[in-house]
Amino acid sequence: MFPRKIVWSFGLLVLGLFLSFLITHKSLLIPPVFADELEDLQKQIDQLSKDLEASKKATTPLEGQFASLQRQLKQIQANINSLSEGIKTKQKELDFREEKLALQQALLEERVKAYYIRSYLTDPILVILSSFQSGDLFRELSYRQSVAREDREIIVSITSEVLDLLTQKDKLEKDKAKLALLQAEVDKNADFLEGEIKKAKDYQAVLSSQIAQLTARQQAIIAQRQAALNLPTSLGAGPLYCTDDRNLNPGFSPAFAFFTFGIPHRVGMNQYGAYGRAQAGQSHEDILKAYFQNFNFEQRPNINISVQGYGSMPLETYLLGIYEMPDSWPMEALKAQAIAARSYALAYTNNGSKEICTSQTCQVYKGGNKGGNWEQAIKATEGKTMVSGGSPISAWYSSTDGGFTFTSSDVGWGDRSWTKRSRDANGEVGNFSDLQSKAYDKDSPCFYAAQGFRSEFAKSAWLKSEEVSDIANVIMLIQRDGGVSNHIYQTDKPNPEGQETWNQDRVKQELKNRGGSPFNSVSSVSVSADFSSGMTTSVTVLGDHGSETFNGTDFKNYFNLRAPANIQIVGPLFNVEKK
């Protein structure tokens, strides 16, 4: 028998040698758990932190950016939750392995002891000097060596298992610590984001007061300028004439033009949208349900109504002389127009008690019988009316909505429950390219157009770099001092308030006087939009001053006050082009 102290010393020596070997060759072990996930998670955190830092520096909170940051946070939190669950599972596995190894510890002790003894007894000299017969000598030697090898393999296996367990437990603790730090960072960012979202909501609540820096007089002037563009509210005014300024060369570069999607007023049925939907196989009822809500189709009698300049006549006779949609358009679009016109006439006249006008202020009537497909559409839908709460609805319609419709209250009219906000497109829309390819009214010449022109620049709406700079400078000046708004009008027109209109240089100087840094030139302009509601949310201007981001509504309003000639942005959704 060997002294126990010697056996254990030798066993520990063997264990130490194996541990040293396996640590040196740690690539043979199981790869560290979750290393890739944690690295990816940290990258996401770093990127999110950069985005949040950029958001902190933004002068105007933008809900679109916040929604994006919220999605990032939710994804990161989901990754953290998944990783946490993985760590819990790994902890259970390691606990089980630890319990199993505890049972194997006694075996390891015996195997180390046995291995030491057998290593000594397998010495060929000792075997030869033993009392074995020569025939059994080699069998005994072979047996002892085989058992010793088996002991050694078991020791290696158990030792490897012990080392792997220790390595995995150490890695697991590090992962837990790192995960805790990541969770703390995400919580911190989430708290910040919640605060920023509140700021955005507060901003929306006070947006009216900021916009109120535009006086009622200024708002009226903007309305007058847009009215002077003579943009038709419906197809009844005749063929649409909207020029694609992208094909016009103003003679200078860089040049910027602001393209609006659609033309007023974007409430109710989109006539070009009805055309696109009919082309796609939709019925007249499907078309009308796409543009109106909270109504039913009902039959109404052919009462007499009073028509301005024409006297009294039966409703169905009046409808034959409506000129609001080309006769060549698909029959289902014509039927939808017929029902909309009938419903509007009944609502406008209060079931015949009031006279209806004949211009596009009401709906265009030219007398007589237009005939053709239009007559067929009137007869095929005779009496069919859209009704809500027992009364015919004011079934407004417009030529081109630019891919989005709005409620009557959105455009400043009285609230009507049958009007609706809708994305008028065939499929999801995530960017301007999607909208231009999927909108039902994309075939309208006014679907995407820059409104207004200057004769000296090829009758185009292109603006010079310094003119865009001036608009940006005007907004920055107003943000610092709303009291100067009566000096902010077009420099090529008389000041409507009888005040001095500040030119580009004066605006820059006044901005400097108030601690601002003006633009002298602009190199690029980009916009962000909410494609769920159809509104440009922000405009970012980049130039020699650096970068400035403005609220989309603010930019549009001050653009319409300051832009030269009759150049205007005529709707909530607009984009910028450069050449």
Summary of the structure (lengths in Angstrom):
residues: 579
radius of gyration: 39.7
end to end distance: 97.0
largest distance: 139.3
contacts: 1829
relative contact order: 0.11
helix: 54%
strand: 14%
